[in-house]
Amino acid sequence: MISLYKCFNDKTDRAAEKYRFAWHVLSTLDPGSSWLSQLHKLKPKDVSGPGRDPDETKTTNSHYQPSWIWLAQCTKALSGSELEISEDEFNESMHVEWAKARA
């Protein structure tokens, strides 16, 4: 189970680095554009799940404000094939959710 958790964290870190690199390139090529109002610079605290962390006692669920990344609108319409995931991807995501619930 630890290797599954480590794999998920590595995947998340790689995705965050790709985003940071793309954001840097876009901000260099097109500074001051309208895309900056929705896609912000990604900080380490932004890389979290959509819900409140279990050890976070300062805020209640009713006052919890998720990271901007969960509120950003999709910039392109997704086709049906992009919305579907394979059984392996589904099982892996359920393992991750289970691991987070047990942690």
PyMOL commands that set and color helices and strands:
alter all, ss='L'
color gray80, all
select helices_A, chain A and resi 2-29+34-37+44-46+61-63+68-71+80-83+87-102
alter helices_A, ss='H'
color red, helices_A
deselect
rebuild
show_as cartoon
